[in-house]
Amino acid sequence: TRSVLFPHKKYFVLFDSFSTTNPAYFEWKWNVWQTNCNINPTNCSFSYSVTNAYNGSNVTVYVTQIVNPALVTLTNLASGGNLFGTNYGNMAKINPFTGEDYDGSNDPVGPDFYWPYWANSIWEQNVTPTTDWHFMTVVYPVKWGQSPPTITRIDDYTVGVTNGAEGDLIRF
Protein backbone atom coordinates (compact mmCIF):
# COMPACT_ATOMS: atom_id res chain seq x y z
CA THR A 1 0.00 0.00 0.00
CA ARG A 2 1.36 3.44 -0.90
CA SER A 3 0.22 6.76 0.56
CA VAL A 4 1.48 10.11 -0.73
CA LEU A 5 1.06 13.41 1.09
CA PHE A 6 1.88 16.86 -0.41
CA PRO A 7 2.06 19.41 2.45
CA HIS A 8 1.96 23.08 1.34
CA LYS A 9 2.65 21.99 -2.27
CA LYS A 10 6.35 22.22 -1.33
CA TYR A 11 7.44 18.65 -0.53
CA PHE A 12 6.02 15.18 -0.29
CA VAL A 13 5.94 12.24 2.10
CA LEU A 14 5.76 8.64 0.90
CA PHE A 15 4.49 5.86 3.12
CA ASP A 16 4.79 2.32 1.75
CA SER A 17 3.43 -0.54 3.85
CA PHE A 18 4.27 -4.20 3.18
CA SER A 19 3.19 -7.51 4.68
CA THR A 20 3.83 -11.16 3.96
CA THR A 21 3.03 -14.48 5.57
CA ASN A 22 6.69 -15.50 6.01
CA PRO A 23 9.44 -13.31 7.50
CA ALA A 24 11.26 -11.48 4.71
CA TYR A 25 13.68 -8.71 3.87
CA PHE A 26 12.11 -5.64 2.26
CA GLU A 27 14.15 -3.43 -0.01
CA TRP A 28 13.81 0.03 -1.45
CA LYS A 29 16.05 1.48 -4.12
CA TRP A 30 16.67 5.11 -5.01
CA ASN A 31 18.32 5.98 -8.31
CA VAL A 32 20.07 9.36 -8.31
CA TRP A 33 21.42 10.56 -11.63
CA GLN A 34 23.61 13.31 -10.16
CA THR A 35 27.18 12.58 -9.08
CA ASN A 36 27.00 15.09 -6.21
CA CYS A 37 24.89 12.87 -3.94
CA ASN A 38 25.77 13.26 -0.24
CA ILE A 39 24.71 10.31 1.92
CA ASN A 40 24.33 10.31 5.69
CA PRO A 41 23.77 6.70 6.82
CA THR A 42 23.58 7.82 10.46
CA ASN A 43 20.11 9.26 9.91
CA CYS A 44 19.22 7.40 6.67
CA SER A 45 19.26 10.50 4.50
CA PHE A 46 20.84 11.89 1.36
CA SER A 47 20.78 15.06 -0.71
CA TYR A 48 21.81 16.13 -4.17
CA SER A 49 21.66 19.26 -6.33
CA VAL A 50 20.37 19.51 -9.85
CA THR A 51 19.75 22.26 -12.40
CA ASN A 52 16.12 22.69 -13.37
CA ALA A 53 16.14 22.39 -17.17
CA TYR A 54 12.88 24.37 -17.46
CA ASN A 55 14.10 27.66 -15.99
CA GLY A 56 17.80 27.07 -15.31
CA SER A 57 17.58 27.45 -11.52
CA ASN A 58 19.35 25.07 -9.17
CA VAL A 59 17.48 22.88 -6.70
CA THR A 60 18.78 20.78 -3.81
CA VAL A 61 16.67 17.75 -2.94
CA TYR A 62 16.71 16.43 0.64
CA VAL A 63 15.54 12.83 1.14
CA THR A 64 15.16 11.31 4.62
CA GLN A 65 13.94 7.84 5.55
CA ILE A 66 11.92 7.99 8.75
CA VAL A 67 13.16 4.85 10.47
CA ASN A 68 15.36 3.83 13.37
CA PRO A 69 18.77 3.63 11.61
CA ALA A 70 19.62 0.48 13.59
CA LEU A 71 16.80 -1.35 11.80
CA VAL A 72 18.02 -0.81 8.22
CA THR A 73 21.10 -1.21 6.09
CA LEU A 74 21.85 1.57 3.64
CA THR A 75 24.21 0.81 0.74
CA ASN A 76 25.18 3.16 -2.09
CA LEU A 77 26.56 1.65 -5.25
CA ALA A 78 28.13 4.87 -6.52
CA SER A 79 29.39 4.36 -10.03
CA GLY A 80 30.32 7.88 -11.07
CA GLY A 81 27.78 7.62 -13.87
CA ASN A 82 27.70 5.66 -17.07
CA LEU A 83 27.96 7.88 -20.10
CA PHE A 84 27.25 5.64 -23.07
CA GLY A 85 29.60 2.78 -22.38
CA THR A 86 32.29 4.68 -20.48
CA ASN A 87 31.88 2.63 -17.30
CA TYR A 88 31.64 -1.09 -17.97
CA GLY A 89 31.91 -1.79 -14.24
CA ASN A 90 28.77 0.16 -13.37
CA MET A 91 27.19 -1.74 -10.49
CA ALA A 92 24.02 0.35 -10.41
CA LYS A 93 21.74 -2.57 -11.23
CA ILE A 94 23.21 -5.25 -8.98
CA ASN A 95 21.35 -5.82 -5.72
CA PRO A 96 23.99 -5.57 -2.95
CA PHE A 97 21.94 -7.77 -0.61
CA THR A 98 20.99 -10.66 -2.90
CA GLY A 99 23.56 -10.29 -5.68
CA GLU A 100 20.79 -10.39 -8.30
CA ASP A 101 21.89 -8.65 -11.49
CA TYR A 102 19.36 -6.47 -13.34
CA ASP A 103 21.83 -5.31 -15.99
CA GLY A 104 19.69 -6.27 -18.98
CA SER A 105 22.45 -8.29 -20.64
CA ASN A 106 19.75 -10.24 -22.48
CA ASP A 107 18.34 -7.04 -23.94
CA PRO A 108 18.30 -7.37 -27.77
CA VAL A 109 19.42 -3.73 -28.11
CA GLY A 110 22.47 -4.40 -25.95
CA PRO A 111 23.54 -4.66 -22.33
CA ASP A 112 22.77 -1.72 -20.07
CA PHE A 113 26.40 -0.65 -19.88
CA TYR A 114 25.86 0.83 -23.36
CA TRP A 115 23.20 3.22 -22.03
CA PRO A 116 23.48 6.12 -19.57
CA TYR A 117 21.95 5.80 -16.15
CA TRP A 118 22.26 7.05 -12.59
CA ALA A 119 25.51 7.64 -10.75
CA ASN A 120 24.11 6.44 -7.40
CA SER A 121 21.97 3.44 -6.57
CA ILE A 122 20.97 3.76 -2.93
CA TRP A 123 19.58 0.49 -1.56
CA GLU A 124 17.83 0.13 1.81
CA GLN A 125 16.84 -3.11 3.51
CA ASN A 126 15.51 -4.09 6.90
CA VAL A 127 18.20 -5.83 9.00
CA THR A 128 15.95 -8.52 10.47
CA PRO A 129 13.37 -10.48 8.43
CA THR A 130 9.81 -9.63 9.42
CA THR A 131 6.24 -10.14 8.20
CA ASP A 132 5.37 -6.42 8.36
CA TRP A 133 7.50 -3.47 7.27
CA HIS A 134 7.09 0.08 6.07
CA PHE A 135 9.18 2.76 4.44
CA MET A 136 8.33 6.37 5.29
CA THR A 137 10.25 9.01 3.35
CA VAL A 138 10.28 12.81 3.21
CA VAL A 139 11.40 14.29 -0.13
CA TYR A 140 11.93 18.05 0.10
CA PRO A 141 13.28 20.08 -2.86
CA VAL A 142 14.65 23.53 -2.03
CA LYS A 143 15.51 26.35 -4.42
CA TRP A 144 19.17 27.30 -4.62
CA GLY A 145 20.17 29.68 -1.82
CA GLN A 146 17.19 28.90 0.43
CA SER A 147 17.57 27.23 3.79
CA PRO A 148 17.39 23.44 3.97
CA PRO A 149 14.50 21.93 5.90
CA THR A 150 14.85 20.34 9.31
CA ILE A 151 13.47 16.80 9.10
CA THR A 152 13.23 15.10 12.50
CA ARG A 153 12.20 11.51 13.08
CA ILE A 154 9.93 11.35 16.15
CA ASP A 155 9.32 7.62 15.81
CA ASP A 156 9.02 5.22 12.86
CA TYR A 157 5.54 6.56 12.04
CA THR A 158 5.95 10.27 12.90
CA VAL A 159 8.11 13.04 11.48
CA GLY A 160 8.53 16.74 12.19
CA VAL A 161 9.31 18.92 9.15
CA THR A 162 10.27 22.58 9.58
CA ASN A 163 11.36 25.14 7.03
CA GLY A 164 11.39 28.76 8.13
CA ALA A 165 8.10 29.64 9.81
CA GLU A 166 6.31 26.55 8.48
CA GLY A 167 6.26 23.44 10.59
CA ASP A 168 4.42 20.16 10.22
CA LEU A 169 3.99 17.08 12.36
CA ILE A 170 3.06 14.13 10.15
CA ARG A 171 1.97 10.73 11.42
CA PHE A 172 0.86 7.65 9.51
C-alpha positions as CSV (number, residue, x, y, z in Angstrom):
1,T,0.0,0.0,0.0
2,R,1.4,3.4,-0.9
3,S,0.2,6.8,0.6
4,V,1.5,10.1,-0.7
5,L,1.1,13.4,1.1
6,F,1.9,16.9,-0.4
7,P,2.1,19.4,2.5
8,H,2.0,23.1,1.3
9,K,2.7,22.0,-2.3
10,K,6.4,22.2,-1.3
11,Y,7.4,18.7,-0.5
12,F,6.0,15.2,-0.3
13,V,5.9,12.2,2.1
14,L,5.8,8.6,0.9
15,F,4.5,5.9,3.1
16,D,4.8,2.3,1.8
17,S,3.4,-0.5,3.8
18,F,4.3,-4.2,3.2
19,S,3.2,-7.5,4.7
20,T,3.8,-11.2,4.0
21,T,3.0,-14.5,5.6
22,N,6.7,-15.5,6.0
23,P,9.4,-13.3,7.5
24,A,11.3,-11.5,4.7
25,Y,13.7,-8.7,3.9
26,F,12.1,-5.6,2.3
27,E,14.2,-3.4,0.0
28,W,13.8,0.0,-1.4
29,K,16.1,1.5,-4.1
30,W,16.7,5.1,-5.0
31,N,18.3,6.0,-8.3
32,V,20.1,9.4,-8.3
33,W,21.4,10.6,-11.6
34,Q,23.6,13.3,-10.2
35,T,27.2,12.6,-9.1
36,N,27.0,15.1,-6.2
37,C,24.9,12.9,-3.9
38,N,25.8,13.3,-0.2
39,I,24.7,10.3,1.9
40,N,24.3,10.3,5.7
41,P,23.8,6.7,6.8
42,T,23.6,7.8,10.5
43,N,20.1,9.3,9.9
44,C,19.2,7.4,6.7
45,S,19.3,10.5,4.5
46,F,20.8,11.9,1.4
47,S,20.8,15.1,-0.7
48,Y,21.8,16.1,-4.2
49,S,21.7,19.3,-6.3
50,V,20.4,19.5,-9.9
51,T,19.8,22.3,-12.4
52,N,16.1,22.7,-13.4
53,A,16.1,22.4,-17.2
54,Y,12.9,24.4,-17.5
55,N,14.1,27.7,-16.0
56,G,17.8,27.1,-15.3
57,S,17.6,27.4,-11.5
58,N,19.3,25.1,-9.2
59,V,17.5,22.9,-6.7
60,T,18.8,20.8,-3.8
61,V,16.7,17.8,-2.9
62,Y,16.7,16.4,0.6
63,V,15.5,12.8,1.1
64,T,15.2,11.3,4.6
65,Q,13.9,7.8,5.6
66,I,11.9,8.0,8.8
67,V,13.2,4.9,10.5
68,N,15.4,3.8,13.4
69,P,18.8,3.6,11.6
70,A,19.6,0.5,13.6
71,L,16.8,-1.4,11.8
72,V,18.0,-0.8,8.2
73,T,21.1,-1.2,6.1
74,L,21.9,1.6,3.6
75,T,24.2,0.8,0.7
76,N,25.2,3.2,-2.1
77,L,26.6,1.7,-5.3
78,A,28.1,4.9,-6.5
79,S,29.4,4.4,-10.0
80,G,30.3,7.9,-11.1
81,G,27.8,7.6,-13.9
82,N,27.7,5.7,-17.1
83,L,28.0,7.9,-20.1
84,F,27.2,5.6,-23.1
85,G,29.6,2.8,-22.4
86,T,32.3,4.7,-20.5
87,N,31.9,2.6,-17.3
88,Y,31.6,-1.1,-18.0
89,G,31.9,-1.8,-14.2
90,N,28.8,0.2,-13.4
91,M,27.2,-1.7,-10.5
92,A,24.0,0.4,-10.4
93,K,21.7,-2.6,-11.2
94,I,23.2,-5.2,-9.0
95,N,21.4,-5.8,-5.7
96,P,24.0,-5.6,-3.0
97,F,21.9,-7.8,-0.6
98,T,21.0,-10.7,-2.9
99,G,23.6,-10.3,-5.7
100,E,20.8,-10.4,-8.3
101,D,21.9,-8.6,-11.5
102,Y,19.4,-6.5,-13.3
103,D,21.8,-5.3,-16.0
104,G,19.7,-6.3,-19.0
105,S,22.4,-8.3,-20.6
106,N,19.8,-10.2,-22.5
107,D,18.3,-7.0,-23.9
108,P,18.3,-7.4,-27.8
109,V,19.4,-3.7,-28.1
110,G,22.5,-4.4,-26.0
111,P,23.5,-4.7,-22.3
112,D,22.8,-1.7,-20.1
113,F,26.4,-0.7,-19.9
114,Y,25.9,0.8,-23.4
115,W,23.2,3.2,-22.0
116,P,23.5,6.1,-19.6
117,Y,21.9,5.8,-16.1
118,W,22.3,7.0,-12.6
119,A,25.5,7.6,-10.7
120,N,24.1,6.4,-7.4
121,S,22.0,3.4,-6.6
122,I,21.0,3.8,-2.9
123,W,19.6,0.5,-1.6
124,E,17.8,0.1,1.8
125,Q,16.8,-3.1,3.5
126,N,15.5,-4.1,6.9
127,V,18.2,-5.8,9.0
128,T,15.9,-8.5,10.5
129,P,13.4,-10.5,8.4
130,T,9.8,-9.6,9.4
131,T,6.2,-10.1,8.2
132,D,5.4,-6.4,8.4
133,W,7.5,-3.5,7.3
134,H,7.1,0.1,6.1
135,F,9.2,2.8,4.4
136,M,8.3,6.4,5.3
137,T,10.2,9.0,3.4
138,V,10.3,12.8,3.2
139,V,11.4,14.3,-0.1
140,Y,11.9,18.1,0.1
141,P,13.3,20.1,-2.9
142,V,14.6,23.5,-2.0
143,K,15.5,26.3,-4.4
144,W,19.2,27.3,-4.6
145,G,20.2,29.7,-1.8
146,Q,17.2,28.9,0.4
147,S,17.6,27.2,3.8
148,P,17.4,23.4,4.0
149,P,14.5,21.9,5.9
150,T,14.8,20.3,9.3
151,I,13.5,16.8,9.1
152,T,13.2,15.1,12.5
153,R,12.2,11.5,13.1
154,I,9.9,11.4,16.2
155,D,9.3,7.6,15.8
156,D,9.0,5.2,12.9
157,Y,5.5,6.6,12.0
158,T,6.0,10.3,12.9
159,V,8.1,13.0,11.5
160,G,8.5,16.7,12.2
161,V,9.3,18.9,9.2
162,T,10.3,22.6,9.6
163,N,11.4,25.1,7.0
164,G,11.4,28.8,8.1
165,A,8.1,29.6,9.8
166,E,6.3,26.6,8.5
167,G,6.3,23.4,10.6
168,D,4.4,20.2,10.2
169,L,4.0,17.1,12.4
170,I,3.1,14.1,10.2
171,R,2.0,10.7,11.4
172,F,0.9,7.6,9.5
